[in-house]
Amino acid sequence: MKFKPHHLFLLLVILIPVVLRFLFPLTYHGFDVGTFEKWIPSTTPFYNVYATDCYCNYPIIGLFLSTGVLKLVGSYFLFFLYLALFESFNALLFYRLLGFFQVNNKWMYTLLFVSLPSTISGGALWGQIDHIGLTFLLILLLIIAQIYQNNCLGKTTSRWHYLSIGVLFYLAIFTKQLLIFPLIPIGIAILLILYGRKNLKEALFQFAIMLAGFLIPFLAFEAWLSYPDTYSLTHYQRILENGSDHMDIISGNGITIWQLFYHNLEHPSTEKIIAFLSPKHIGLLLTFCFSSWLFFQYIKKSFLSGTVAFQIGLLCLVIAVFNLTFNLFLTGTHERYLFYFYPFLIIAFLGLRNQPGLFKPYDIILFFIGSIGYGLFVLAILKGWLKVDNMHVNTIYHKFITIGHLLIFTRLLFIVRKVGNS
């Protein structure tokens, strides 16, 4: 491949996360990074970490990628630099994914992806590993895009692709619990691919390969780890039980409609408001209803076109809307739970851009304002600007951001319904 001018621009884009880390070496979330450091003594030996009294509420891969790496490098700055390098790698993956969409000036869209304030604030600058989860998701999308392309060209997809899907599902699920949400639509997409196989025996064989890709690392790690007998199935049971109380308050400083009705973010969400229903129950019901409709629309519309751009664009639109759905309606969500929304919305827009009349000019403005607003919100939380006496409080900005994303959610429902209808 010959070096072209746009490759230089791409290189500069990729370096942005690393440069930002050098420019702001002391900007990070003290509690989260301090927690990773606090977990270090419990990781000697590492296989025994879940048998200790350490809170350690990350699955094993996430624990390796956070506390494990911090323990290894022994320096906050080197840890932050490692996180920034993952953001740079994500830029490369994003650029590669756009290659399936036949878009011009891919480096410009990659710049937009890298420059999202929410991505910058909530990823490497924060000191968290959500963007490492995004790495696994982007690789999954690349593999799925390759499968779609092979199907269009009548080519056979290597079994290694399906084995990789299983391994990536394991890595993502056991990095952070939040990754379960984007993996649900991706899992549906993979099942639809297998459903479309003319040869049932071939489809079952490919599914078995993916299952093996998941089970081999799963069984290996579970055999290596020690944890109390009360968690008989997997250490993930301990993780889920430790984090199961998140929804018992109105908001963990996230973007949720419930903070429009309750001023105290830590007000119990289990308190009944209508008959036997509480905000927690209503939120679960609304999320289930909207998500069921969303997945029904996805399954129905996935058969409309075989082009790679349409299939990946539709899938990413569903991932984005599903992410926004549970953020808005569930109780107890945190500020960075919306981290995956805008990256997948950009991919959805680029993949579906040739659908006539689907996106209006005001949509771009609305999405852009939402991204800036949310990014500043996360940055404000990171810098402590929205705290009073070091405590999170429900401000007018919380309500402004929530209403703005409720408008975006409403508009996206119409867009999902319209996909493929024109």
C-alpha positions in Angstrom: 0.0 0.0 0.0 1.4 3.3 -1.1 1.6 6.2 1.5 -0.9 8.8 0.6 -1.6 12.3 2.1 -4.7 11.2 4.0 -2.6 8.6 5.8 -0.6 11.4 7.5 -3.9 13.0 8.7 -5.0 9.5 10.0 -1.7 9.2 11.9 -2.3 12.6 13.5 -5.8 11.5 14.5 -4.6 8.3 16.0 -2.0 10.3 18.1 -4.7 12.6 19.6 -5.5 10.4 22.7 -1.8 10.0 23.5 -1.1 13.7 23.1 -4.1 14.6 25.3 -2.8 12.3 28.0 0.6 14.0 27.9 -1.1 17.4 28.0 -3.3 16.5 31.0 -1.3 14.0 33.0 -3.1 14.9 36.3 -6.6 14.7 34.9 -8.3 11.5 36.1 -11.1 10.2 38.3 -9.4 9.9 41.7 -12.0 7.5 43.2 -12.1 5.0 40.3 -8.3 4.9 39.7 -7.7 4.9 43.5 -10.1 1.9 43.7 -8.0 0.0 41.2 -4.9 0.6 43.3 -6.8 -0.3 46.5 -7.6 -3.7 45.0 -3.9 -4.5 44.2 -3.1 -6.2 47.6 -5.9 -8.7 47.1 -4.4 -9.9 43.8 -1.5 -11.8 45.4 -2.1 -14.4 44.3 -4.4 -13.3 41.5 -6.4 -16.5 41.3 -7.5 -16.0 44.9 -8.8 -12.4 44.5 -12.5 -13.4 44.6 -12.0 -15.5 47.7 -10.9 -12.4 49.7 -13.1 -9.8 51.2 -12.1 -7.4 48.4 -15.1 -5.7 46.8 -13.4 -6.2 43.4 -16.6 -6.0 41.4 -15.0 -6.4 38.0 -15.0 -9.8 36.1 -11.6 -11.4 35.7 -10.7 -9.9 32.3 -11.7 -6.4 33.5 -9.7 -6.9 36.7 -6.6 -7.9 34.6 -7.1 -4.9 32.3 -7.5 -2.4 35.2 -5.9 -3.4 38.6 -3.7 -6.0 36.9 -2.1 -3.6 34.5 -1.7 -0.9 37.2 0.0 -3.4 39.4 2.3 -4.4 36.6 3.4 -0.9 35.4 3.4 0.5 39.0 2.7 4.1 37.8 -0.4 6.1 37.2 1.0 7.8 34.2 2.1 4.6 32.5 -1.4 3.2 33.2 -3.0 6.2 31.6 -0.7 6.0 28.6 -1.7 2.3 28.2 -5.4 3.4 28.3 -4.8 6.1 25.7 -3.1 3.6 23.3 -6.4 1.6 23.3 -8.2 4.7 22.2 -5.7 5.1 19.4 -6.3 1.5 18.4 -10.0 2.1 18.4 -9.5 4.9 15.9 -7.8 2.4 13.6 -10.6 -0.1 14.0 -13.2 2.6 13.3 -11.3 3.7 10.2 -11.1 0.1 9.0 -14.8 -0.5 9.6 -15.6 2.6 7.4 -13.8 0.7 4.6 -16.9 -1.5 4.2 -19.1 1.6 3.8 -17.4 3.2 0.8 -17.2 6.6 2.3 -14.9 9.4 1.2 -12.5 11.1 3.7 -12.6 8.3 6.2 -10.0 10.1 8.3 -12.4 13.0 8.9 -15.0 10.8 10.3 -12.4 9.0 12.4 -11.4 12.5 13.7 -15.0 13.1 14.7 -15.1 9.7 16.4 -11.8 10.4 18.4 -12.8 13.9 19.2 -16.2 13.1 20.8 -16.1 14.9 24.2 -17.9 12.0 25.8 -15.3 9.5 24.5 -12.3 11.7 25.6 -13.8 12.4 29.0 -15.2 9.0 29.8 -12.4 6.9 28.4 -8.7 7.3 28.9 -8.9 10.7 30.6 -11.3 9.3 33.3 -9.0 6.3 33.9 -11.6 3.7 33.1 -11.6 0.7 30.8 -14.9 1.2 28.9 -13.1 2.1 25.7 -11.2 -1.3 26.0 -14.7 -2.9 25.9 -15.3 -0.8 22.8 -12.2 -2.4 21.2 -13.8 -5.8 21.5 -17.1 -4.5 20.1 -15.4 -2.9 17.1 -13.5 -6.1 16.3 -16.7 -8.0 16.5 -18.3 -5.6 14.0 -15.4 -5.9 11.7 -15.8 -9.7 11.7 -19.5 -9.5 11.2 -19.0 -7.0 8.3 -16.6 -9.4 6.7 -19.1 -12.3 7.0 -21.8 -10.1 5.4 -19.3 -9.2 2.6 -18.4 -12.8 2.0 -22.1 -13.7 1.8 -22.7 -11.0 -0.8 -19.7 -12.3 -2.9 -20.6 -15.9 -2.4 -17.4 -16.6 -0.5 -16.9 -19.0 2.4 -16.0 -17.4 5.8 -13.2 -19.0 7.7 -14.0 -21.0 10.8 -11.4 -18.9 12.6 -13.8 -16.0 12.2 -16.5 -17.8 14.2 -14.1 -19.0 16.8 -12.9 -15.4 17.2 -16.5 -14.3 17.7 -16.9 -16.7 20.7 -13.6 -15.6 22.2 -14.5 -11.9 21.8 -17.9 -12.5 23.4 -16.0 -14.0 26.4 -13.6 -11.1 26.6 -16.3 -8.5 26.4 -18.7 -10.1 28.9 -15.9 -10.7 31.4 -14.5 -7.2 31.0 -17.4 -5.2 32.4 -21.0 -6.0 33.1 -22.2 -3.0 31.1 -21.0 -4.7 27.9 -23.8 -7.2 28.1 -26.2 -4.5 26.6 -24.4 -4.0 23.2 -23.7 -7.7 23.0 -27.4 -8.5 23.0 -28.1 -7.0 19.6 -24.8 -8.3 18.3 -25.8 -11.7 19.4 -29.1 -11.4 17.6 -27.2 -10.3 14.4 -25.1 -13.4 14.6 -28.1 -15.7 15.1 -29.7 -14.1 12.1 -26.6 -14.8 10.0 -26.8 -18.5 11.0 -30.5 -18.6 10.4 -29.9 -17.4 6.9 -27.7 -20.4 6.2 -29.2 -22.8 3.6 -27.4 -25.7 5.2 -28.6 -26.4 8.7 -25.7 -28.7 9.5 -23.3 -25.9 8.5 -25.1 -23.4 10.7 -25.0 -25.7 13.7 -21.3 -26.4 13.1 -20.5 -22.7 13.0 -22.5 -22.1 16.2 -20.6 -24.9 17.9 -17.3 -23.3 16.9 -18.5 -20.0 18.4 -19.6 -21.8 21.6 -16.2 -23.5 21.8 -14.5 -20.1 21.4 -16.5 -18.9 24.5 -16.4 -22.0 26.6 -12.7 -22.7 26.3 -11.4 -19.5 28.0 -14.5 -19.5 30.3 -13.7 -23.0 31.7 -10.0 -22.4 31.8 -10.4 -19.2 33.9 -13.0 -20.7 36.2 -10.8 -23.8 36.9 -7.9 -21.4 37.7 -9.9 -19.0 40.0 -10.8 -19.6 43.6 -14.0 -18.3 45.0 -16.4 -19.3 47.9 -18.7 -22.3 47.5 -21.7 -20.0 47.6 -20.8 -19.0 44.1 -21.1 -22.5 42.6 -21.4 -21.6 38.9 -18.9 -18.8 38.1 -17.2 -15.8 39.7 -19.6 -13.7 37.6 -22.3 -14.6 40.1 -20.3 -12.8 42.8 -19.9 -9.8 40.5 -23.6 -9.6 39.7 -24.6 -9.9 43.3 -22.2 -7.2 44.4 -23.6 -4.8 41.8 -27.3 -5.8 42.1 -28.1 -2.9 44.4 -27.2 -0.1 41.8 -30.9 0.2 40.7 -32.2 0.7 44.3 -31.6 4.5 44.1 -33.0 7.0 41.6 -29.7 7.8 39.9 -26.0 7.0 40.3 -25.5 10.4 38.6 -26.6 9.1 35.3 -28.9 10.3 32.5 -32.3 9.0 33.6 -35.9 10.5 33.5 -36.3 9.7 37.2 -34.1 12.6 38.2 -36.7 14.9 36.6 -39.1 13.8 39.4 -36.8 13.4 42.4 -34.4 16.0 43.5 -32.4 13.6 45.7 -30.4 11.3 43.5 -30.0 8.8 46.3 -33.8 8.6 47.0 -34.9 4.9 47.2 -36.2 3.8 43.8 -38.1 0.9 45.4 -40.6 3.2 47.0 -44.1 2.6 45.5 -45.7 5.5 43.6 -48.6 3.8 41.6 -50.3 0.8 43.2 -47.5 -1.8 43.6 -45.2 -0.1 41.1 -42.0 1.8 42.0 -39.7 3.8 39.7 -37.4 0.8 39.6 -40.3 -1.5 38.4 -41.6 1.1 36.0 -38.2 1.7 34.5 -37.7 -2.1 34.0 -41.1 -2.3 32.3 -40.5 0.6 30.0 -37.0 -0.7 29.1 -38.4 -4.1 28.3 -41.3 -2.7 26.2 -39.1 -0.4 24.1 -36.3 -2.9 23.7 -38.7 -5.6 22.6 -40.2 -3.3 20.0 -36.6 -2.3 18.9 -35.4 -5.9 18.5 -38.6 -6.8 16.6 -37.9 -3.9 14.2 -34.3 -5.0 13.8 -35.2 -8.7 13.0 -37.8 -7.6 10.5 -35.7 -5.0 8.8 -32.5 -7.1 8.7 -33.9 -9.0 5.8 -34.5 -5.9 3.7 -31.0 -5.5 2.2 -27.9 -7.6 1.9 -25.4 -4.7 1.6 -22.8 -4.6 4.3 -23.3 -0.8 5.0 -27.0 -1.3 5.6 -26.6 -4.3 7.8 -23.9 -2.8 10.0 -25.6 0.6 10.0 -28.9 -1.0 11.2 -27.1 -3.1 13.8 -25.3 0.0 15.2 -28.5 2.0 15.2 -30.1 -0.7 17.3 -27.1 -0.8 19.7 -27.2 3.0 20.1 -30.9 3.2 20.7 -30.9 0.2 23.1 -28.0 1.9 25.0 -30.0 5.1 25.2 -33.2 3.3 26.3 -31.8 1.6 29.4 -30.0 4.8 30.4 -33.1 6.9 30.2 -35.6 4.5 31.9 -33.7 2.4 34.4 -32.9 3.7 37.8 -29.4 3.9 39.3 -27.5 4.5 36.1 -24.1 6.2 36.2 -22.8 9.1 34.1 -20.6 7.0 31.8 -23.2 4.3 31.0 -24.0 6.4 27.9 -20.4 6.0 26.7 -21.2 3.7 23.8 -24.2 5.7 22.5 -22.5 8.3 20.2 -19.8 6.1 18.7 -22.4 3.6 17.5 -24.7 6.4 16.4 -21.9 7.8 14.1 -21.4 4.3 12.6 -25.2 4.0 12.1 -25.4 7.3 10.4 -22.6 6.5 8.0 -23.9 3.0 7.2 -27.5 4.2 6.6 -26.6 7.6 5.0 -27.8 6.4 1.5 -31.3 5.7 2.8 -33.4 8.5 1.2 -34.9 10.9 3.7 -33.9 8.9 6.7 -31.8 11.5 8.4 -32.8 15.2 8.3 -30.3 18.1 8.5 -31.7 18.9 12.0 -30.9 15.4 13.1 -27.2 16.1 12.7 -27.5 19.3 14.6 -29.5 17.6 17.4 -27.0 14.7 17.7 -24.0 17.1 17.6 -25.5 19.3 20.4 -26.3 16.2 22.4 -22.8 14.8 22.0 -21.2 18.1 23.1 -23.7 18.5 26.0 -23.2 14.9 27.3 -19.4 15.2 26.8 -19.3 18.3 28.9 -21.5 16.6 31.5 -19.0 13.8 31.9 -16.1 16.2 32.0 -17.9 18.2 34.6 -18.3 15.1 36.7 -14.7 14.2 36.2 -13.5 17.6 37.2 -15.9 17.8 40.2 -17.7 20.9 38.8 -21.2 19.6 39.6 -20.5 18.6 43.1 -21.4 20.3 46.4 -19.3 19.4 49.4 -17.8 16.6 47.3 -21.2 15.1 46.8 -23.2 14.6 43.6 -26.3 16.7 43.4 -29.2 16.9 41.0 -28.6 20.2 39.1 -30.4 22.0 36.3 -27.7 20.7 33.9 -28.7 17.1 34.8 -32.3 17.9 33.9 -31.2 19.7 30.7 -29.1 16.8 29.5 -31.9 14.3 30.3 -34.6 16.2 28.4 -32.2 16.7 25.5 -31.6 12.9 25.3 -35.3 12.2 25.7 -35.8 14.3 22.5 -33.0 12.4 20.7 -34.6 9.1 21.8 -38.0 10.1 20.5 -36.5 11.1 17.1 -34.5 7.9 16.9 -37.6 5.8 17.4 -39.1 7.4 14.3 -35.8 6.8 12.4 -35.8 3.1 13.4 -39.4 2.8 12.2 -38.6 4.4 8.9 -35.4 2.4 8.0 -36.0 0.5 4.8 -39.5 1.9 4.2 -38.6 4.5 1.5 
